[in-house]
Amino acid sequence: QLGLVWSMDLPAQNSVSAALAIDGVLYTATGYSVIRAIDAATGKLLWQYDPKVPEVSGQKLRQGWGIRGLAYGDGQLYVGTHDGRLLALNAADGALVWSARTLPEDNASFISGPPRYFDGKVIIGFGGGDVSAVRGYVTTYDAKTGKQLWRFWTVPGNPKDGFENKAMEMAARTWAGEWWKH
């Protein structure tokens, strides 16, 4: 006896994330990180936050396919924007709590995947290494303040610059040629 209770028309955009259901509210991200809070029982739009990604993305807008998800923890929503910002929003009203630039503005790296929330921390990676000379990393931020806590490089850098840790030094032995240029 399932049937349609309500529906919502969303703008024609390039993606819709899976919704997070928290305390009777559905949170979803569409297109370029537009976040919506929807009353799960009625379908009423409670709030919407648009970080204006197309206005600031530049060449990054040519990569990826929009946002694929968001995370929740301690009353806040976390979303990575296509242009490389990590945002924390108040889940109750959609107000911006903090914004951290996690990617440089001058390369083709972008965020399309969702961040992860764990134990007061937000963890995020990125894409773009398949289209430009981008060195991969994963970064963790304090969920309350947006302060960067640590960064783990997934690819060793230029050996002449030294290595961040023993893991990168060991990994460099498995790479051939001048990988740091590519």
C-alpha positions in Angstrom: 0.0 0.0 0.0 2.9 2.3 -0.7 1.9 5.5 -2.4 3.2 9.0 -3.2 2.9 11.3 -0.2 4.6 14.3 -1.6 7.1 15.3 -4.3 9.4 18.2 -5.0 10.6 19.6 -8.3 14.3 20.4 -8.2 16.0 22.6 -10.8 17.5 20.9 -13.8 21.1 20.4 -12.6 23.8 17.8 -13.1 23.4 15.7 -10.0 21.3 15.0 -6.9 23.0 13.4 -3.9 21.5 10.7 -1.7 19.6 12.4 1.1 20.6 12.3 4.7 17.6 11.7 7.0 18.1 13.3 10.4 15.4 14.0 13.0 12.6 14.3 10.5 14.6 16.4 8.0 16.0 15.3 4.6 19.2 17.1 3.6 20.4 16.9 0.0 22.9 18.5 -2.3 22.1 19.2 -5.9 24.2 20.5 -8.8 27.1 22.6 -7.7 26.7 22.2 -3.9 23.3 23.7 -3.4 22.1 22.3 -0.1 18.4 21.9 0.8 16.7 21.0 4.1 13.2 19.4 3.5 10.6 18.4 6.0 10.4 14.7 5.5 6.7 14.4 6.4 5.4 17.2 4.3 8.0 18.0 1.6 8.1 21.6 2.7 11.5 23.3 1.9 12.9 24.5 5.2 15.9 26.3 3.9 18.4 26.4 1.0 22.0 27.4 0.8 23.7 28.2 -2.4 27.5 28.7 -2.3 27.5 30.3 -5.8 30.0 27.7 -7.1 29.6 28.5 -10.9 30.5 32.2 -10.1 33.9 31.3 -8.5 35.0 28.0 -10.0 36.7 29.1 -13.2 38.3 26.2 -15.0 37.4 23.8 -12.2 33.8 24.0 -13.4 34.8 22.0 -16.5 35.7 19.0 -14.5 33.6 16.5 -12.6 29.8 16.3 -12.4 28.7 18.3 -9.5 28.4 17.2 -5.9 27.7 13.6 -4.8 26.9 14.0 -1.1 27.3 15.7 2.3 28.1 14.6 5.8 26.5 15.4 9.2 27.9 15.6 12.7 27.1 17.5 15.9 24.3 19.6 14.4 26.2 20.7 11.3 26.3 19.7 7.7 29.6 19.4 5.8 29.9 19.8 2.0 32.8 20.1 -0.4 32.3 22.6 -3.2 33.4 22.0 -6.7 35.8 24.9 -6.5 37.6 23.5 -3.5 36.0 24.9 -0.4 34.9 22.8 2.6 31.8 24.3 4.2 30.1 23.7 7.5 26.4 24.7 7.7 24.1 24.9 10.8 21.7 22.0 10.1 18.8 23.9 11.8 18.8 27.0 9.6 21.5 26.6 6.9 23.7 29.4 8.2 27.3 29.2 7.2 29.4 28.3 10.3 32.8 28.2 8.6 34.5 27.8 5.2 38.0 26.4 4.6 39.8 26.4 1.3 41.1 22.9 0.9 42.3 23.1 -2.7 44.4 25.7 -4.6 42.5 27.9 -6.9 45.1 27.7 -9.7 44.9 24.1 -10.9 42.3 21.7 -12.2 41.6 19.9 -8.9 38.0 19.8 -7.8 35.7 18.2 -5.2 32.8 16.1 -6.2 32.8 13.4 -3.5 31.3 13.8 -0.1 33.3 14.6 3.0 33.3 12.2 6.0 32.6 13.1 9.6 34.1 11.2 12.4 34.7 12.0 16.1 34.7 15.8 15.7 36.7 15.8 12.5 35.8 16.2 8.8 37.9 14.4 6.3 37.9 15.2 2.5 39.9 14.3 -0.6 39.5 15.6 -4.2 39.7 14.7 -7.9 41.5 16.2 -10.9 44.8 14.2 -11.1 43.5 12.5 -14.2 43.4 15.8 -16.1 46.3 17.8 -14.7 49.5 17.6 -12.8 47.9 17.5 -9.3 49.5 15.8 -6.3 46.9 13.9 -4.3 46.1 14.3 -0.6 43.5 13.8 2.0 42.9 16.6 4.6 41.3 16.5 8.0 39.7 19.6 9.7 38.3 20.3 13.1 34.5 20.0 12.7 33.8 22.9 15.0 36.3 25.5 13.8 37.4 24.5 10.3 41.0 24.5 11.4 43.2 22.1 9.3 44.4 19.3 11.6 46.5 17.2 9.2 47.1 16.4 5.6 48.2 13.0 4.2 49.8 13.0 0.7 48.9 10.0 -1.4 51.7 10.5 -3.9 55.3 11.3 -3.2 56.6 14.8 -4.2 59.8 15.9 -5.8 62.7 14.0 -4.0 64.8 17.2 -4.1 62.3 18.9 -1.8 62.5 16.1 0.8 59.7 13.9 2.0 57.0 14.7 4.5 57.3 11.4 6.2 58.8 7.9 5.9 55.8 6.6 4.1 56.3 9.0 1.2 60.1 8.2 1.2 59.3 4.5 0.9 56.5 5.1 -1.8 58.9 7.1 -3.9 61.0 4.0 -4.5 58.0 2.4 -6.3 57.6 5.3 -8.8 59.7 5.6 -12.0 60.7 8.6 -14.1 59.9 12.2 -13.0 56.5 11.4 -11.6 56.3 14.7 -9.6 56.1 16.6 -12.9 53.0 14.7 -14.0 
